[in-house]
Amino acid sequence: MNALLIYPEFPDTFWSFRHALKFIGKKSAFPPLGLLTISSMLPGTWNRRLVDMNVRPLTTADLQWADVVFASAMYVQKESLKEVISLCKAQGKTVVMGGPYASMGLNDAIEADHVFVGEVETTFAGFLDDFERGEAKAVYQAPERPALSLTPIPDFRLAELAQYSDMSVQYSRGCPFNCEFCDIIEIYGRVPRTKSNQQILAELDELLRIGWRGEVFIVDDNFIGNKKNVRTLMPELAAWSARNKYPFSFTTEASVNLADDDELLDQMRTAGFRQVFIGIETPVVESLKEAQKGQNTRRDLIDSVRHVQSYGMEVLGGFIVGFDNDPDDIFERQMDFIRESAIPVAMVGLLAAIPDTQLWRRLEREGRLTGVEDHTGSNTDCVLNFVPKMEASRLIEGYKSIIRNIYSPREYYDRSLDSLGRVTRDGAPQIGASGLKREDITAFVRIILALGVRDRSRGEFWRFMGRVVSEHRDKIEDGLMLAALGYHFRKLTEVYCN
């Protein structure tokens, strides 16, 4: 049996990093972890092939080879997914669909033959038995949220490693908080489940074995959701990193209460964590309360960000405008906060009602849902799918004004310099081998040519790099990468926010 695993294409979004990845010769940021995990759950006698359409195109030859197609997608990939399913059906192929999009209550919009709703650890074996008998059902609904002890090591070898900037692993699912707009707690629940320490270290061992070195993204939506288990993991992870001479730097996502735990922050620094994404959302307390994000109201958010930065971790931040309680000056307040917090990579989005979230249900009761099918799931498309309290055109224009401001060259480079100064690496280990590699030199030349020679904002680039060299000589590589990311965000701004 030939199983073709297809990951649909992402549009050009904030998280695609497409314009920055070309500098380092990569096609995509992360491999499709869900499909790699599914590959490990297939019978050992089956042949498998992965087509990540963000890395290479899907061909007719791929489809002709396949006996069955497995596809996974997020909401933002839905248009590409529809095209994939159409191509597969035209070739007479059976399509099996899973992933976050399939679990969002939109099953009637998915024309796959078999759809998995929820997590698959307890339903996939039954599907395989049914499939072999020719009796597979149209929908497989997970009866409960499974223990992650059932999750196998992903089939990392199936991915074209050289095409990605990062590898991904998952430690936990679920989040204990209750944010109104969030779909994670709807899909994975509010009781965070974790893999065992042995499981996650075995996955890192496998990445090491197949030759991966560099960045590893722990994809948990809240890495510290189960703090009790994280506390037992961190000493073992730090010991593993030291034993293996720090082959990986880690990035993850966490709630802002990470800033309360100095012991955990120190352990993360020692293990090799270099970045953490935190959902700030808004500096407006009334809007945080509206969003049921109480964990952000019990602290000075600027101080929390600075505290995390002081442990050697660059903070990436998520921000939202469009809450009912947003004041008239929300756009200026967001810009001021982003500037003062020194968060270079600030993902600002218009509030969106994601299907089956608490926000979706509330707005549906209030008769405020609109334009649902027009919304792509991308924060850059400037489309609302509900009626906001603020006049819609003013909200959209205000959002665009934030993006134009925070990713203007001077503003972005100044914020990046502030971040480099606050992210102190005292006591942090050296990640990977020291010294420049050929790919580092190639990336350096590409960035210099694009931003220092051809770009119309090259003066700002050289001003920035001059200060990096004079003030942060040990962080030149970090400075160049921040410049590359800024270029990506600026390109998106030119397309969507002018």
C-alpha positions in Angstrom: 0.0 0.0 0.0 1.4 3.4 -1.0 0.4 6.2 1.4 0.9 9.8 0.1 0.9 12.4 2.9 0.2 15.9 1.7 0.6 19.2 3.5 -1.2 22.1 1.7 0.4 25.4 1.0 0.4 28.3 3.4 -0.4 31.7 2.0 2.2 34.4 2.5 1.6 35.3 6.1 3.3 36.6 9.2 4.3 33.0 10.2 5.4 31.9 6.8 8.7 33.8 7.1 9.0 33.3 3.4 10.9 36.5 2.6 13.4 35.8 5.3 13.9 32.1 4.7 15.3 32.8 1.2 18.3 34.4 2.8 19.3 31.1 4.5 18.3 28.9 1.5 15.3 27.3 3.2 11.8 26.7 1.7 9.7 26.5 4.9 10.1 27.2 8.6 8.7 23.9 10.1 7.8 20.4 8.8 4.2 19.1 9.1 4.6 17.4 12.5 1.1 15.9 12.5 1.7 14.1 9.2 5.1 12.9 10.4 3.4 11.4 13.4 0.7 9.8 11.3 3.5 8.2 9.2 4.7 6.5 12.3 1.2 5.1 13.0 0.9 3.4 9.5 1.6 -0.3 9.1 5.3 -1.1 8.7 4.6 -2.8 5.4 3.2 0.4 3.8 5.3 2.7 1.6 5.1 6.4 2.5 5.9 9.6 0.7 5.5 13.2 2.0 4.7 16.1 -0.2 4.9 19.4 1.8 3.6 21.8 -0.8 5.5 24.6 1.0 8.7 22.8 0.0 7.9 21.4 -3.4 4.8 21.1 -5.7 2.4 18.2 -5.8 2.7 16.4 -9.1 0.5 14.1 -11.1 3.2 11.4 -10.7 2.8 11.7 -6.9 -0.9 11.1 -7.1 -0.6 8.2 -9.6 1.8 6.5 -7.2 -0.6 6.8 -4.2 -3.2 4.2 -3.2 -4.5 6.5 -0.4 -3.9 10.1 0.4 -3.6 11.6 4.0 -3.9 15.4 4.3 -3.7 17.7 7.3 -4.3 21.4 7.4 -4.9 24.5 9.6 -7.6 26.9 8.9 -5.3 29.3 7.0 -4.5 26.5 4.6 -8.1 25.8 3.6 -8.0 27.1 0.1 -4.9 25.0 -0.8 -6.6 22.0 0.9 -9.7 22.3 -1.3 -7.5 22.3 -4.4 -5.6 19.2 -3.1 -8.7 17.3 -2.4 -10.1 18.2 -5.9 -6.9 17.0 -7.6 -7.0 13.8 -5.6 -10.6 13.1 -6.4 -10.0 13.8 -10.1 -7.4 11.0 -9.9 -9.9 8.7 -8.1 -7.9 8.7 -4.9 -9.3 8.0 -1.4 -8.6 11.1 0.8 -8.2 10.9 4.6 -8.3 14.2 6.3 -7.3 15.3 9.8 -5.6 18.2 11.7 -6.9 21.4 13.3 -9.2 22.4 10.4 -11.0 19.1 10.5 -11.7 19.6 14.2 -13.3 23.1 13.9 -16.9 22.1 13.3 -16.6 22.6 9.5 -16.7 19.0 8.4 -19.5 19.7 6.0 -17.0 21.8 4.0 -14.5 19.0 3.7 -15.0 16.7 0.8 -12.6 14.1 1.9 -13.7 10.4 2.1 -12.8 10.0 5.7 -12.4 12.8 8.3 -10.8 12.6 11.7 -12.3 15.0 14.3 -10.1 15.5 17.4 -6.9 13.7 18.2 -6.3 10.4 16.5 -4.3 8.3 18.9 -7.4 6.2 19.9 -9.2 6.2 16.6 -6.5 5.6 13.9 -5.9 1.9 14.5 -9.6 1.3 14.2 -9.7 3.2 11.0 -6.9 1.1 9.6 -8.7 -2.1 10.4 -11.9 -0.7 8.8 -10.0 0.5 5.8 -8.4 -2.9 5.1 -11.9 -4.5 5.3 -13.3 -1.8 3.0 -15.6 -0.6 5.7 -14.0 2.7 6.8 -16.5 5.3 8.1 -16.9 8.8 6.9 -16.1 10.4 10.2 -14.0 9.2 13.1 -14.7 11.3 16.3 -12.2 10.9 19.2 -14.3 9.8 22.2 -11.9 11.4 24.6 -8.6 13.3 24.7 -5.9 10.6 24.7 -2.9 10.2 26.9 0.2 11.3 25.0 1.9 8.1 26.0 0.1 6.7 23.0 1.9 9.1 20.6 4.8 7.5 18.7 8.1 9.2 17.7 7.3 11.2 14.5 8.8 9.9 11.3 11.3 12.7 11.0 13.3 11.0 8.3 10.4 11.4 5.9 10.9 15.2 5.8 13.4 16.9 3.5 15.5 18.2 6.4 17.6 20.6 4.3 14.5 22.6 3.3 13.5 23.7 6.8 14.9 26.3 9.2 13.5 24.5 12.3 12.5 21.0 13.4 9.4 20.6 15.6 8.5 18.4 18.6 5.5 18.4 20.8 5.6 18.0 24.6 2.1 18.8 25.6 -1.4 19.6 24.5 -4.0 21.8 26.1 -3.9 24.9 28.2 -5.4 25.6 31.7 -6.6 29.1 30.8 -9.9 30.2 29.3 -9.2 32.8 26.7 -12.5 33.5 24.8 -11.0 33.8 21.3 -8.8 30.6 21.6 -9.5 27.4 19.7 -6.8 25.5 21.4 -8.8 24.8 24.6 -11.7 23.7 22.4 -9.6 21.2 20.5 -7.2 20.0 23.2 -9.0 20.9 26.4 -8.0 22.8 29.5 -6.2 20.0 31.3 -2.7 20.0 29.8 -1.4 16.5 29.0 2.3 15.9 28.5 4.6 13.2 27.1 6.9 11.5 29.5 10.4 12.8 29.9 11.7 9.7 28.2 9.4 10.2 25.2 10.5 13.8 24.5 14.2 12.9 25.0 13.8 10.0 22.6 12.4 12.3 20.0 15.4 14.6 20.4 17.7 11.6 20.2 16.1 10.7 16.9 16.6 14.2 15.5 20.2 14.0 16.6 20.6 10.5 15.0 19.3 11.7 11.6 21.7 14.6 11.6 19.6 17.6 12.6 21.4 20.5 14.3 20.1 24.0 15.1 16.7 25.2 16.0 14.0 23.1 17.5 10.5 24.5 18.0 8.5 22.9 20.9 5.1 23.5 19.3 3.0 23.4 22.5 0.5 26.2 22.7 1.5 26.7 26.3 4.7 24.9 27.2 4.2 25.6 30.9 0.5 24.7 31.0 1.4 21.7 33.2 4.1 23.3 35.4 4.4 20.3 37.6 5.5 18.1 34.8 7.6 20.8 33.1 9.6 21.1 36.4 10.5 17.4 36.2 11.4 17.7 32.5 13.7 20.7 32.6 16.6 19.2 34.7 16.7 16.1 32.4 16.5 18.3 29.2 19.3 20.5 30.5 21.4 17.4 31.2 20.6 15.9 27.8 21.7 19.2 26.1 24.9 19.3 28.0 25.6 15.6 27.4 25.2 16.1 23.7 27.1 19.4 23.6 24.1 21.6 23.0 23.1 20.6 19.4 19.8 22.5 19.5 18.4 25.8 20.5 14.8 25.8 21.6 11.9 28.0 20.9 8.4 27.6 22.4 5.2 29.3 23.4 4.2 30.1 27.0 1.8 32.1 29.0 3.1 35.3 30.6 3.1 33.8 34.1 6.4 32.2 33.0 7.9 35.5 34.3 6.9 34.5 37.8 9.2 31.5 38.0 12.9 32.3 38.2 13.9 28.7 38.8 12.1 27.6 35.6 13.5 30.5 33.6 17.0 29.6 34.8 16.5 26.0 33.8 15.2 27.0 30.4 18.3 29.2 29.8 20.5 26.3 30.9 18.8 23.8 28.6 19.2 26.1 25.5 15.9 28.0 25.2 16.5 31.2 23.1 13.0 32.4 22.1 9.5 32.3 23.6 6.3 33.5 22.1 3.9 35.1 24.7 0.3 36.1 24.0 0.2 39.7 25.3 -2.9 40.6 23.3 -3.5 44.1 24.6 -2.3 46.5 27.3 -6.0 47.4 28.0 -7.1 45.7 31.2 -10.8 46.0 30.3 -10.2 44.2 27.0 -8.1 41.5 28.7 -11.0 40.9 31.1 -13.5 40.8 28.2 -11.2 38.1 26.6 -11.2 36.1 29.9 -7.4 36.5 29.9 -7.1 37.1 33.6 -3.6 35.8 33.8 -2.4 39.0 32.0 -4.3 41.4 34.3 -2.4 40.5 37.5 0.9 41.9 36.5 2.8 44.7 34.9 3.2 43.2 31.4 6.2 45.3 30.5 8.1 44.2 33.6 7.1 40.6 32.8 8.5 40.8 29.3 11.7 42.3 30.5 12.2 39.7 33.2 11.9 36.9 30.6 14.4 38.8 28.3 16.8 39.0 31.2 17.1 35.2 31.1 18.5 35.2 27.6 15.3 34.6 25.8 14.0 36.9 23.0 10.3 37.5 23.5 8.0 37.2 20.5 4.6 38.7 21.2 1.0 38.2 20.0 -1.3 41.3 20.0 -4.9 41.8 19.0 -7.1 44.8 18.2 -10.9 44.7 17.8 -12.1 43.9 21.3 -15.4 45.5 22.3 -13.7 47.3 25.2 -10.9 48.7 23.1 -10.7 52.5 23.6 -10.3 55.1 20.8 -6.6 55.3 21.4 -6.0 51.5 21.2 -3.8 51.8 18.2 -1.4 54.3 19.8 -1.4 52.2 23.0 -0.4 49.0 21.2 2.4 50.8 19.3 3.7 52.3 22.5 3.6 49.0 24.3 5.4 47.1 21.5 8.1 49.9 21.4 8.6 49.9 25.2 8.7 46.1 25.6 11.3 45.8 22.9 9.5 42.9 21.1 10.9 42.9 17.6 8.7 40.1 16.3 5.2 41.4 17.2 2.3 39.5 15.6 -0.6 42.0 15.6 -3.9 40.7 14.3 -7.5 41.8 14.0 -9.7 39.9 16.4 -11.3 36.9 14.6 -14.1 34.7 15.6 -12.7 31.2 15.1 -15.4 28.5 14.6 -16.5 26.7 17.8 -14.7 29.1 20.2 -16.5 30.8 23.1 -16.1 34.1 21.1 -17.8 32.5 18.1 -20.7 31.3 20.2 -21.2 34.6 21.9 -21.1 36.6 18.7 -23.5 34.1 17.1 -25.9 34.6 20.0 -25.6 38.4 19.6 -26.2 38.2 15.8 -22.8 39.7 15.0 -21.2 37.0 12.9 -20.7 38.0 9.3 -18.4 37.3 6.3 -17.5 33.9 7.8 -16.5 32.4 4.5 -14.4 35.4 3.5 -12.1 35.1 6.4 -8.9 33.2 5.5 -7.5 32.7 9.0 -4.6 35.0 8.3 -4.0 38.1 10.4 -2.7 40.0 7.4 -5.9 39.8 5.2 -7.6 42.7 6.9 -11.0 41.0 6.8 -13.4 40.9 9.7 -15.9 38.1 10.2 -18.0 39.8 12.8 -19.5 43.2 13.5 -17.1 45.1 15.9 -18.2 47.8 18.3 -15.7 50.2 16.7 -16.6 51.3 13.2 -15.2 48.6 10.9 -13.3 50.8 8.5 -11.7 52.7 11.4 -10.7 49.4 13.0 -9.1 48.1 9.9 -7.3 51.3 9.1 -6.1 51.5 12.7 -4.7 48.0 12.5 -2.9 48.9 9.3 -1.4 51.9 11.0 0.1 49.7 13.7 1.7 47.4 11.2 3.1 50.3 9.1 4.5 51.8 12.2 6.1 48.8 14.0 7.6 47.5 10.8 8.9 50.7 9.4 12.7 50.4 9.2 13.6 52.9 11.9 11.0 51.7 14.4 11.8 48.0 13.8 15.6 48.4 13.9 15.5 50.5 17.1 13.2 47.9 18.8 15.6 45.2 17.7 18.6 47.0 19.2 16.7 47.4 22.5 15.9 43.7 22.4 19.5 42.7 21.8 20.5 44.8 24.8 17.9 43.3 27.1 18.3 39.6 26.1 21.3 38.8 28.3 23.1 35.5 27.7 25.2 35.5 30.8 25.2 31.9 32.1 23.7 30.6 28.9 25.5 27.8 27.0 27.1 28.1 23.6 24.7 26.4 21.1 26.2 24.2 18.4 29.7 24.4 17.0 31.5 27.7 17.1 32.8 29.3 13.9 31.3 30.3 10.6 30.0 27.6 8.3 29.7 28.0 4.5 25.9 28.4 4.8 26.4 31.2 7.3 28.6 33.1 5.0 26.2 32.6 2.1 23.3 33.9 4.2 25.4 36.9 5.3 26.2 37.8 1.7 22.6 37.5 0.7 21.4 39.7 3.5 24.0 42.3 2.8 23.2 42.4 -0.9 19.4 42.6 -0.3 19.3 45.0 2.7 22.6 46.8 2.5 22.8 47.4 -1.3 19.5 47.0 -3.1 17.0 48.0 -0.5 15.7 51.5 -0.4 16.1 51.5 3.4 19.7 50.5 3.3 20.8 53.5 5.2 18.7 52.3 8.2 20.2 48.8 7.8 23.8 50.1 8.0 22.9 52.3 10.9 21.5 49.3 12.7 24.4 47.0 11.9 26.9 49.6 12.9 25.4 49.7 16.3 25.1 45.9 16.5 28.9 45.6 15.8 29.8 48.4 18.2 27.4 47.6 21.1 26.6 43.8 20.7 29.6 42.3 19.0 28.7 38.8 20.4 25.2 39.0 18.7 26.0 39.9 15.1 24.3 36.7 13.9 21.2 37.6 16.0 21.2 41.1 14.5 21.4 39.8 10.9 18.5 37.4 11.5 16.4 40.1 13.0 17.2 42.3 10.0 16.0 39.4 7.7 12.8 39.0 9.7 12.1 42.7 9.5 12.5 42.5 5.8 9.8 39.8 5.7 7.4 41.8 7.8 8.0 44.9 5.7 7.3 43.0 2.5 4.0 41.8 4.0 3.2 45.4 5.1 3.7 46.7 1.6 1.3 44.1 0.2 -1.5 44.1 2.8 -1.3 47.4 4.7 -0.8 50.2 2.2 
